[in-house]
Amino acid sequence: MKKLIAPFFVIVIAVAAGIGLYEHSHPYVSPTPVPSASATPQLTDITYPGQDGTDALTLLQAGHRVEVKQYSFGPLVTSIDGLANTASKAWLFYVNGAEASVGAKDYVSKSSDRLEWRYLPVSQ
């Protein structure tokens, strides 16, 4: 029996050493996750053309899921396509590259306008 145990341990040690050498020469690399087909990138910059006589909010709502909150000064966009304003980031409205001086509902666009919403850090 003792004669069988010694060769058994030699085999176990040799196999373990062989596995160790193989692992060392072929390090494990974790697979790169593949995004699912249903995953869509979240938009943080939305640009669309103006339309003579139509306000910017109505045009935004025509192409996106938009949530607004009503205030005394008018509606404020709080979420676009499920991406909501937070304490650190919010949707900001731009007209022809400049931050708008009025709300999107109050801005009556022209067909030459480039309207844009950017999801940006807000100043504290």
N, CA, C and O atoms as a GROMACS GRO file, in nm:
protein
  496
    1MET      N    1   0.082  -0.118   0.000
    1MET     CA    2   0.000   0.000   0.000
    1MET      C    3   0.087   0.126   0.000
    1MET      O    4   0.061   0.220  -0.074
    2LYS      N    5   0.192   0.127   0.085
    2LYS     CA    6   0.283   0.241   0.090
    2LYS      C    7   0.351   0.262  -0.044
    2LYS      O    8   0.381   0.375  -0.082
    3LYS      N    9   0.375   0.151  -0.118
    3LYS     CA   10   0.440   0.164  -0.247
    3LYS      C   11   0.346   0.232  -0.348
    3LYS      O   12   0.396   0.294  -0.442
    4LEU      N   13   0.215   0.224  -0.333
    4LEU     CA   14   0.119   0.287  -0.423
    4LEU      C   15   0.098   0.434  -0.390
    4LEU      O   16   0.071   0.515  -0.479
    5ILE      N   17   0.110   0.470  -0.263
    5ILE     CA   18   0.083   0.608  -0.220
    5ILE      C   19   0.191   0.702  -0.272
    5ILE      O   20   0.159   0.812  -0.319
    6ALA      N   21   0.318   0.665  -0.265
    6ALA     CA   22   0.427   0.752  -0.310
    6ALA      C   23   0.412   0.789  -0.458
    6ALA      O   24   0.420   0.907  -0.490
    7PRO      N   25   0.392   0.693  -0.550
    7PRO     CA   26   0.376   0.730  -0.691
    7PRO      C   27   0.250   0.815  -0.713
    7PRO      O   28   0.249   0.903  -0.800
    8PHE      N   29   0.147   0.791  -0.637
    8PHE     CA   30   0.024   0.868  -0.649
    8PHE      C   31   0.051   1.015  -0.620
    8PHE      O   32   0.007   1.103  -0.694
    9PHE      N   33   0.124   1.044  -0.510
    9PHE     CA   34   0.157   1.182  -0.476
    9PHE      C   35   0.249   1.245  -0.580
    9PHE      O   36   0.236   1.364  -0.609
   10VAL      N   37   0.339   1.169  -0.635
   10VAL     CA   38   0.428   1.221  -0.740
   10VAL      C   39   0.345   1.262  -0.862
   10VAL      O   40   0.371   1.366  -0.922
   11ILE      N   41   0.245   1.181  -0.897
   11ILE     CA   42   0.159   1.212  -1.011
   11ILE      C   43   0.076   1.338  -0.982
   11ILE      O   44   0.065   1.426  -1.068
   12VAL      N   45   0.018   1.347  -0.861
   12VAL     CA   46  -0.062   1.463  -0.823
   12VAL      C   47   0.022   1.590  -0.828
   12VAL      O   48  -0.023   1.692  -0.879
   13ILE      N   49   0.143   1.584  -0.776
   13ILE     CA   50   0.232   1.701  -0.774
   13ILE      C   51   0.271   1.739  -0.917
   13ILE      O   52   0.276   1.857  -0.950
   14ALA      N   53   0.298   1.642  -1.000
   14ALA     CA   54   0.336   1.669  -1.139
   14ALA      C   55   0.220   1.733  -1.216
   14ALA      O   56   0.240   1.826  -1.293
   15VAL      N   57   0.100   1.682  -1.195
   15VAL     CA   58  -0.016   1.739  -1.262
   15VAL      C   59  -0.040   1.882  -1.215
   15VAL      O   60  -0.065   1.971  -1.296
   16ALA      N   61  -0.031   1.905  -1.086
   16ALA     CA   62  -0.050   2.040  -1.031
   16ALA      C   63   0.055   2.136  -1.085
   16ALA      O   64   0.023   2.250  -1.118
   17ALA      N   65   0.179   2.090  -1.093
   17ALA     CA   66   0.285   2.174  -1.146
   17ALA      C   67   0.260   2.205  -1.294
   17ALA      O   68   0.282   2.317  -1.339
   18GLY      N   69   0.215   2.106  -1.366
   18GLY     CA   70   0.186   2.125  -1.509
   18GLY      C   71   0.073   2.225  -1.529
   18GLY      O   72   0.080   2.310  -1.618
   19ILE      N   73  -0.029   2.216  -1.447
   19ILE     CA   74  -0.140   2.312  -1.455
   19ILE      C   75  -0.090   2.452  -1.422
   19ILE      O   76  -0.127   2.550  -1.488
   20GLY      N   77  -0.006   2.462  -1.321
   20GLY     CA   78   0.050   2.592  -1.284
   20GLY      C   79   0.132   2.652  -1.396
   20GLY      O   80   0.121   2.772  -1.422
   21LEU      N   81   0.215   2.572  -1.462
   21LEU     CA   82   0.295   2.622  -1.574
   21LEU      C   83   0.205   2.665  -1.690
   21LEU      O   84   0.231   2.767  -1.753
   22TYR      N   85   0.100   2.588  -1.718
   22TYR     CA   86   0.008   2.622  -1.826
   22TYR      C   87  -0.062   2.754  -1.795
   22TYR      O   88  -0.073   2.841  -1.881
   23GLU      N   89  -0.111   2.768  -1.672
   23GLU     CA   90  -0.182   2.891  -1.634
   23GLU      C   91  -0.089   3.012  -1.643
   23GLU      O   92  -0.131   3.120  -1.683
   24HIS      N   93   0.038   2.991  -1.605
   24HIS     CA   94   0.133   3.102  -1.609
   24HIS      C   95   0.161   3.144  -1.753
   24HIS      O   96   0.173   3.263  -1.781
   25SER      N   97   0.171   3.049  -1.845
   25SER     CA   98   0.201   3.083  -1.984
   25SER      C   99   0.076   3.122  -2.062
   25SER      O  100   0.089   3.177  -2.172
   26HIS      N  101  -0.045   3.094  -2.010
   26HIS     CA  102  -0.172   3.130  -2.074
   26HIS      C  103  -0.261   3.199  -1.970
   26HIS      O  104  -0.358   3.141  -1.921
   27PRO      N  105  -0.228   3.324  -1.938
   27PRO     CA  106  -0.307   3.391  -1.834
   27PRO      C  107  -0.453   3.406  -1.876
   27PRO      O  108  -0.484   3.424  -1.994
   28TYR      N  109  -0.539   3.397  -1.778
   28TYR     CA  110  -0.683   3.410  -1.803
   28TYR      C  111  -0.717   3.555  -1.830
   28TYR      O  112  -0.679   3.644  -1.754
   29VAL      N  113  -0.786   3.578  -1.936
   29VAL     CA  114  -0.833   3.711  -1.971
   29VAL      C  115  -0.984   3.707  -1.965
   29VAL      O  116  -1.047   3.627  -2.034
   30SER      N  117  -1.040   3.792  -1.884
   30SER     CA  118  -1.186   3.791  -1.873
   30SER      C  119  -1.247   3.838  -2.004
   30SER      O  120  -1.193   3.927  -2.069
   31PRO      N  121  -1.357   3.778  -2.043
   31PRO     CA  122  -1.418   3.817  -2.169
   31PRO      C  123  -1.471   3.960  -2.166
   31PRO      O  124  -1.516   4.008  -2.062
   32THR      N  125  -1.464   4.025  -2.278
   32THR     CA  126  -1.518   4.160  -2.289
   32THR      C  127  -1.668   4.151  -2.300
   32THR      O  128  -1.720   4.080  -2.386
   33PRO      N  129  -1.741   4.222  -2.214
   33PRO     CA  130  -1.886   4.213  -2.222
   33PRO      C  131  -1.937   4.266  -2.356
   33PRO      O  132  -1.888   4.367  -2.407
   34VAL      N  133  -2.032   4.198  -2.411
   34VAL     CA  134  -2.093   4.238  -2.537
   34VAL      C  135  -2.226   4.303  -2.505
   34VAL      O  136  -2.310   4.241  -2.439
   35PRO      N  137  -2.248   4.426  -2.550
   35PRO     CA  138  -2.377   4.489  -2.520
   35PRO      C  139  -2.490   4.413  -2.587
   35PRO      O  140  -2.476   4.361  -2.698
   36SER      N  141  -2.601   4.407  -2.518
   36SER     CA  142  -2.715   4.336  -2.574
   36SER      C  143  -2.771   4.416  -2.691
   36SER      O  144  -2.751   4.537  -2.702
   37ALA      N  145  -2.842   4.344  -2.777
   37ALA     CA  146  -2.899   4.409  -2.895
   37ALA      C  147  -3.001   4.516  -2.856
   37ALA      O  148  -3.023   4.611  -2.930
   38SER      N  149  -3.061   4.498  -2.738
   38SER     CA  150  -3.164   4.594  -2.696
   38SER      C  151  -3.105   4.718  -2.631
   38SER      O  152  -3.176   4.817  -2.611
   39ALA      N  153  -2.975   4.714  -2.598
   39ALA     CA  154  -2.913   4.829  -2.533
   39ALA      C  155  -2.891   4.940  -2.636
   39ALA      O  156  -2.831   4.917  -2.740
   40THR      N  157  -2.941   5.057  -2.606
   40THR     CA  158  -2.922   5.171  -2.694
   40THR      C  159  -2.847   5.278  -2.618
   40THR      O  160  -2.871   5.299  -2.499
   41PRO      N  161  -2.756   5.346  -2.685
   41PRO     CA  162  -2.682   5.451  -2.616
   41PRO      C  163  -2.775   5.564  -2.575
   41PRO      O  164  -2.871   5.597  -2.645
   42GLN      N  165  -2.745   5.623  -2.461
   42GLN     CA  166  -2.826   5.733  -2.409
   42GLN      C  167  -2.779   5.863  -2.473
   42GLN      O  168  -2.661   5.898  -2.465
   43LEU      N  169  -2.871   5.934  -2.536
   43LEU     CA  170  -2.837   6.061  -2.599
   43LEU      C  171  -2.816   6.168  -2.493
   43LEU      O  172  -2.894   6.180  -2.399
   44THR      N  173  -2.709   6.246  -2.508
   44THR     CA  174  -2.685   6.358  -2.418
   44THR      C  175  -2.671   6.488  -2.496
   44THR      O  176  -2.638   6.592  -2.439
   45ASP      N  177  -2.696   6.482  -2.624
   45ASP     CA  178  -2.692   6.600  -2.710
   45ASP      C  179  -2.793   6.577  -2.821
   45ASP      O  180  -2.777   6.486  -2.902
   46ILE      N  181  -2.895   6.659  -2.827
   46ILE     CA  182  -3.002   6.644  -2.925
   46ILE      C  183  -3.010   6.772  -3.007
   46ILE      O  184  -3.023   6.882  -2.952
   47THR      N  185  -3.001   6.758  -3.138
   47THR     CA  186  -3.006   6.873  -3.227
   47THR      C  187  -3.116   6.850  -3.330
   47THR      O  188  -3.132   6.740  -3.382
   48TYR      N  189  -3.191   6.956  -3.358
   48TYR     CA  190  -3.297   6.947  -3.458
   48TYR      C  191  -3.321   7.086  -3.518
   48TYR      O  192  -3.292   7.187  -3.454
   49PRO      N  193  -3.373   7.090  -3.639
   49PRO     CA  194  -3.395   7.221  -3.703
   49PRO      C  195  -3.521   7.289  -3.650
   49PRO      O  196  -3.616   7.223  -3.608
   50GLY      N  197  -3.519   7.420  -3.655
   50GLY     CA  198  -3.639   7.496  -3.622
   50GLY      C  199  -3.741   7.483  -3.734
   50GLY      O  200  -3.713   7.430  -3.841
   51GLN      N  201  -3.858   7.533  -3.705
   51GLN     CA  202  -3.966   7.532  -3.804
   51GLN      C  203  -4.043   7.662  -3.788
   51GLN      O  204  -4.091   7.694  -3.680
   52ASP      N  205  -4.054   7.736  -3.895
   52ASP     CA  206  -4.119   7.868  -3.889
   52ASP      C  207  -4.249   7.864  -3.810
   52ASP      O  208  -4.342   7.791  -3.844
   53GLY      N  209  -4.254   7.945  -3.701
   53GLY     CA  210  -4.376   7.961  -3.624
   53GLY      C  211  -4.404   7.855  -3.519
   53GLY      O  212  -4.506   7.863  -3.451
   54THR      N  213  -4.317   7.754  -3.504
   54THR     CA  214  -4.339   7.648  -3.405
   54THR      C  215  -4.239   7.662  -3.291
   54THR      O  216  -4.120   7.682  -3.315
   55ASP      N  217  -4.289   7.651  -3.168
   55ASP     CA  218  -4.198   7.667  -3.053
   55ASP      C  219  -4.106   7.546  -3.040
   55ASP      O  220  -4.139   7.436  -3.086
   56ALA      N  221  -3.991   7.567  -2.978
   56ALA     CA  222  -3.888   7.465  -2.967
   56ALA      C  223  -3.931   7.344  -2.884
   56ALA      O  224  -3.889   7.232  -2.912
   57LEU      N  225  -4.015   7.366  -2.782
   57LEU     CA  226  -4.061   7.254  -2.700
   57LEU      C  227  -4.151   7.161  -2.779
   57LEU      O  228  -4.138   7.039  -2.770
   58THR      N  229  -4.242   7.215  -2.857
   58THR     CA  230  -4.332   7.133  -2.939
   58THR      C  231  -4.251   7.050  -3.038
   58THR      O  232  -4.282   6.932  -3.060
   59LEU      N  233  -4.148   7.109  -3.098
   59LEU     CA  234  -4.064   7.035  -3.192
   59LEU      C  235  -3.988   6.923  -3.121
   59LEU      O  236  -3.974   6.813  -3.174
   60LEU      N  237  -3.938   6.952  -3.001
   60LEU     CA  238  -3.869   6.848  -2.923
   60LEU      C  239  -3.963   6.733  -2.891
   60LEU      O  240  -3.926   6.617  -2.905
   61GLN      N  241  -4.084   6.765  -2.849
   61GLN     CA  242  -4.182   6.663  -2.812
   61GLN      C  243  -4.226   6.578  -2.932
   61GLN      O  244  -4.268   6.464  -2.915
   62ALA      N  245  -4.215   6.633  -3.051
   62ALA     CA  246  -4.253   6.558  -3.171
   62ALA      C  247  -4.159   6.441  -3.198
   62ALA      O  248  -4.199   6.343  -3.262
   63GLY      N  249  -4.035   6.451  -3.151
   63GLY     CA  250  -3.938   6.345  -3.179
   63GLY      C  251  -3.883   6.272  -3.060
   63GLY      O  252  -3.803   6.179  -3.077
   64HIS      N  253  -3.923   6.310  -2.938
   64HIS     CA  254  -3.864   6.251  -2.817
   64HIS      C  255  -3.969   6.240  -2.706
   64HIS      O  256  -4.070   6.310  -2.706
   65ARG      N  257  -3.941   6.150  -2.612
   65ARG     CA  258  -4.025   6.140  -2.491
   65ARG      C  259  -3.975   6.249  -2.397
   65ARG      O  260  -3.861   6.245  -2.351
   66VAL      N  261  -4.061   6.345  -2.368
   66VAL     CA  262  -4.021   6.461  -2.290
   66VAL      C  263  -4.112   6.474  -2.169
   66VAL      O  264  -4.234   6.465  -2.180
   67GLU      N  265  -4.051   6.494  -2.052
   67GLU     CA  266  -4.127   6.524  -1.931
   67GLU      C  267  -4.099   6.668  -1.893
   67GLU      O  268  -3.986   6.715  -1.900
   68VAL      N  269  -4.204   6.738  -1.854
   68VAL     CA  270  -4.191   6.878  -1.814
   68VAL      C  271  -4.259   6.897  -1.679
   68VAL      O  272  -4.350   6.823  -1.642
   69LYS      N  273  -4.214   6.998  -1.609
   69LYS     CA  274  -4.279   7.039  -1.484
   69LYS      C  275  -4.323   7.183  -1.505
   69LYS      O  276  -4.247   7.267  -1.553
   70GLN      N  277  -4.448   7.210  -1.468
   70GLN     CA  278  -4.503   7.344  -1.485
   70GLN      C  279  -4.464   7.434  -1.368
   70GLN      O  280  -4.476   7.396  -1.252
   71TYR      N  281  -4.418   7.551  -1.402
   71TYR     CA  282  -4.385   7.656  -1.304
   71TYR      C  283  -4.459   7.783  -1.344
   71TYR      O  284  -4.519   7.789  -1.451
   72SER      N  285  -4.454   7.884  -1.260
   72SER     CA  286  -4.521   8.010  -1.291
   72SER      C  287  -4.461   8.076  -1.415
   72SER      O  288  -4.530   8.148  -1.487
   73PHE      N  289  -4.334   8.053  -1.440
   73PHE     CA  290  -4.268   8.110  -1.557
   73PHE      C  291  -4.288   8.025  -1.683
   73PHE      O  292  -4.249   8.066  -1.792
   74GLY      N  293  -4.347   7.906  -1.668
   74GLY     CA  294  -4.371   7.817  -1.783
   74GLY      C  295  -4.317   7.678  -1.759
   74GLY      O  296  -4.267   7.648  -1.650
   75PRO      N  297  -4.325   7.592  -1.859
   75PRO     CA  298  -4.279   7.453  -1.843
   75PRO      C  299  -4.126   7.444  -1.844
   75PRO      O  300  -4.058   7.517  -1.917
   76LEU      N  301  -4.074   7.354  -1.761
   76LEU     CA  302  -3.930   7.327  -1.756
   76LEU      C  303  -3.910   7.180  -1.792
   76LEU      O  304  -3.971   7.092  -1.732
   77VAL      N  305  -3.824   7.153  -1.889
   77VAL     CA  306  -3.794   7.016  -1.930
   77VAL      C  307  -3.718   6.948  -1.816
   77VAL      O  308  -3.613   6.997  -1.774
   78THR      N  309  -3.770   6.835  -1.768
   78THR     CA  310  -3.706   6.762  -1.658
   78THR      C  311  -3.647   6.630  -1.701
   78THR      O  312  -3.567   6.570  -1.629
   79SER      N  313  -3.687   6.581  -1.820
   79SER     CA  314  -3.636   6.453  -1.868
   79SER      C  315  -3.658   6.444  -2.019
   79SER      O  316  -3.761   6.486  -2.071
   80ILE      N  317  -3.558   6.389  -2.088
   80ILE     CA  318  -3.571   6.361  -2.231
   80ILE      C  319  -3.532   6.216  -2.252
   80ILE      O  320  -3.423   6.173  -2.214
   81ASP      N  321  -3.621   6.141  -2.314
   81ASP     CA  322  -3.598   5.999  -2.343
   81ASP      C  323  -3.552   5.920  -2.220
   81ASP      O  324  -3.467   5.831  -2.231
   82GLY      N  325  -3.607   5.954  -2.105
   82GLY     CA  326  -3.577   5.880  -1.983
   82GLY      C  327  -3.455   5.929  -1.907
   82GLY      O  328  -3.429   5.879  -1.797
   83LEU      N  329  -3.381   6.022  -1.961
   83LEU     CA  330  -3.264   6.077  -1.891
   83LEU      C  331  -3.308   6.204  -1.819
   83LEU      O  332  -3.331   6.308  -1.882
   84ALA      N  333  -3.319   6.194  -1.687
   84ALA     CA  334  -3.376   6.302  -1.606
   84ALA      C  335  -3.270   6.395  -1.550
   84ALA      O  336  -3.155   6.357  -1.529
   85ASN      N  337  -3.312   6.518  -1.525
   85ASN     CA  338  -3.227   6.614  -1.455
   85ASN      C  339  -3.195   6.560  -1.316
   85ASN      O  340  -3.276   6.491  -1.255
   86THR      N  341  -3.075   6.591  -1.268
   86THR     CA  342  -3.034   6.554  -1.133
   86THR      C  343  -2.980   6.678  -1.064
   86THR      O  344  -2.983   6.787  -1.120
   87ALA      N  345  -2.931   6.660  -0.943
   87ALA     CA  346  -2.871   6.773  -0.872
   87ALA      C  347  -2.743   6.820  -0.940
   87ALA      O  348  -2.703   6.936  -0.922
   88SER      N  349  -2.677   6.733  -1.016
   88SER     CA  350  -2.550   6.770  -1.078
   88SER      C  351  -2.555   6.789  -1.229
   88SER      O  352  -2.465   6.849  -1.286
   89LYS      N  353  -2.660   6.737  -1.296
   89LYS     CA  354  -2.670   6.750  -1.442
   89LYS      C  355  -2.813   6.784  -1.482
   89LYS      O  356  -2.909   6.742  -1.418
   90ALA      N  357  -2.826   6.860  -1.590
   90ALA     CA  358  -2.959   6.899  -1.638
   90ALA      C  359  -2.956   6.923  -1.788
   90ALA      O  360  -2.850   6.945  -1.847
   91TRP      N  361  -3.074   6.917  -1.848
   91TRP     CA  362  -3.090   6.949  -1.990
   91TRP      C  363  -3.092   7.100  -2.006
   91TRP      O  364  -3.172   7.169  -1.942
   92LEU      N  365  -3.003   7.153  -2.091
   92LEU     CA  366  -2.996   7.295  -2.119
   92LEU      C  367  -3.030   7.318  -2.266
   92LEU      O  368  -2.990   7.240  -2.352
   93PHE      N  369  -3.101   7.425  -2.294
   93PHE     CA  370  -3.153   7.456  -2.426
   93PHE      C  371  -3.066   7.562  -2.496
   93PHE      O  372  -3.034   7.666  -2.437
   94TYR      N  373  -3.029   7.534  -2.622
   94TYR     CA  374  -2.945   7.623  -2.701
   94TYR      C  375  -3.012   7.653  -2.834
   94TYR      O  376  -3.080   7.569  -2.892
   95VAL      N  377  -2.991   7.775  -2.883
   95VAL     CA  378  -3.040   7.817  -3.014
   95VAL      C  379  -2.920   7.868  -3.093
   95VAL      O  380  -2.852   7.962  -3.053
   96ASN      N  381  -2.896   7.804  -3.206
   96ASN     CA  382  -2.784   7.842  -3.294
   96ASN      C  383  -2.651   7.849  -3.218
   96ASN      O  384  -2.570   7.940  -3.240
   97GLY      N  385  -2.628   7.753  -3.129
   97GLY     CA  386  -2.502   7.742  -3.056
   97GLY      C  387  -2.491   7.824  -2.929
   97GLY      O  388  -2.393   7.808  -2.856
   98ALA      N  389  -2.587   7.910  -2.900
   98ALA     CA  390  -2.583   7.994  -2.779
   98ALA      C  391  -2.694   7.951  -2.683
   98ALA      O  392  -2.804   7.916  -2.724
   99GLU      N  393  -2.660   7.955  -2.553
   99GLU     CA  394  -2.763   7.919  -2.454
   99GLU      C  395  -2.881   8.014  -2.470
   99GLU      O  396  -2.865   8.136  -2.480
  100ALA      N  397  -3.001   7.956  -2.472
  100ALA     CA  398  -3.123   8.035  -2.494
  100ALA      C  399  -3.150   8.128  -2.377
  100ALA      O  400  -3.122   8.096  -2.262
  101SER      N  401  -3.206   8.244  -2.408
  101SER     CA  402  -3.240   8.340  -2.304
  101SER      C  403  -3.385   8.328  -2.261
  101SER      O  404  -3.428   8.395  -2.166
  102VAL      N  405  -3.463   8.243  -2.328
  102VAL     CA  406  -3.603   8.216  -2.292
  102VAL      C  407  -3.623   8.064  -2.291
  102VAL      O  408  -3.541   7.989  -2.342
  103GLY      N  409  -3.732   8.023  -2.233
  103GLY     CA  410  -3.765   7.882  -2.229
  103GLY      C  411  -3.803   7.828  -2.366
  103GLY      O  412  -3.838   7.904  -2.456
  104ALA      N  413  -3.796   7.696  -2.382
  104ALA     CA  414  -3.824   7.632  -2.510
  104ALA      C  415  -3.967   7.656  -2.557
  104ALA      O  416  -3.991   7.667  -2.678
  105LYS      N  417  -4.062   7.666  -2.466
  105LYS     CA  418  -4.201   7.690  -2.503
  105LYS      C  419  -4.219   7.834  -2.553
  105LYS      O  420  -4.306   7.860  -2.636
  106ASP      N  421  -4.138   7.924  -2.503
  106ASP     CA  422  -4.148   8.065  -2.542
  106ASP      C  423  -4.065   8.099  -2.666
  106ASP      O  424  -4.080   8.207  -2.724
  107TYR      N  425  -3.978   8.006  -2.706
  107TYR     CA  426  -3.895   8.036  -2.823
  107TYR      C  427  -3.966   7.988  -2.950
  107TYR      O  428  -3.975   7.868  -2.975
  108VAL      N  429  -4.016   8.082  -3.029
  108VAL     CA  430  -4.081   8.052  -3.157
  108VAL      C  431  -3.970   8.046  -3.260
  108VAL      O  432  -3.904   8.146  -3.289
  109SER      N  433  -3.951   7.928  -3.316
  109SER     CA  434  -3.836   7.905  -3.403
  109SER      C  435  -3.860   7.949  -3.547
  109SER      O  436  -3.972   7.974  -3.591
  110LYS      N  437  -3.748   7.956  -3.619
  110LYS     CA  438  -3.747   7.983  -3.762
  110LYS      C  439  -3.683   7.860  -3.830
  110LYS      O  440  -3.607   7.787  -3.766
  111SER      N  441  -3.712   7.839  -3.955
  111SER     CA  442  -3.657   7.722  -4.023
  111SER      C  443  -3.505   7.728  -4.034
  111SER      O  444  -3.441   7.626  -4.058
  112SER      N  445  -3.447   7.844  -4.019
  112SER     CA  446  -3.301   7.858  -4.024
  112SER      C  447  -3.233   7.829  -3.891
  112SER      O  448  -3.110   7.823  -3.884
  113ASP      N  449  -3.312   7.810  -3.784
  113ASP     CA  450  -3.256   7.784  -3.650
  113ASP      C  451  -3.204   7.641  -3.636
  113ASP      O  452  -3.257   7.547  -3.695
  114ARG      N  453  -3.100   7.630  -3.556
  114ARG     CA  454  -3.050   7.500  -3.511
  114ARG      C  455  -3.076   7.494  -3.360
  114ARG      O  456  -3.013   7.566  -3.283
  115LEU      N  457  -3.170   7.409  -3.320
  115LEU     CA  458  -3.209   7.396  -3.179
  115LEU      C  459  -3.135   7.278  -3.119
  115LEU      O  460  -3.116   7.175  -3.185
  116GLU      N  461  -3.094   7.293  -2.995
  116GLU     CA  462  -3.013   7.188  -2.933
  116GLU      C  463  -3.042   7.177  -2.784
  116GLU      O  464  -3.067   7.277  -2.716
  117TRP      N  465  -3.038   7.053  -2.735
  117TRP     CA  466  -3.047   7.025  -2.592
  117TRP      C  467  -2.921   6.950  -2.553
  117TRP      O  468  -2.885   6.852  -2.617
  118ARG      N  469  -2.855   6.997  -2.449
  118ARG     CA  470  -2.731   6.933  -2.400
  118ARG      C  471  -2.751   6.894  -2.254
  118ARG      O  472  -2.798   6.973  -2.173
  119TYR      N  473  -2.714   6.771  -2.223
  119TYR     CA  474  -2.721   6.722  -2.085
  119TYR      C  475  -2.584   6.750  -2.022
  119TYR      O  476  -2.488   6.678  -2.046
  120LEU      N  477  -2.578   6.857  -1.942
  120LEU     CA  478  -2.450   6.908  -1.892
  120LEU      C  479  -2.449   6.922  -1.740
  120LEU      O  480  -2.555   6.927  -1.676
  121PRO      N  481  -2.328   6.930  -1.681
  121PRO     CA  482  -2.318   6.961  -1.539
  121PRO      C  483  -2.374   7.100  -1.512
  121PRO      O  484  -2.352   7.192  -1.590
  122VAL      N  485  -2.445   7.113  -1.402
  122VAL     CA  486  -2.499   7.244  -1.365
  122VAL      C  487  -2.407   7.307  -1.263
  122VAL      O  488  -2.349   7.238  -1.180
  123SER      N  489  -2.394   7.438  -1.270
  123SER     CA  490  -2.310   7.509  -1.174
  123SER      C  491  -2.383   7.516  -1.041
  123SER      O  492  -2.503   7.541  -1.035
  124GLN      N  493  -2.309   7.494  -0.936
  124GLN     CA  494  -2.367   7.492  -0.802
  124GLN      C  495  -2.359   7.626  -0.736
  124GLN      O  496  -2.403   7.643  -0.623
   0.00000   0.00000   0.00000
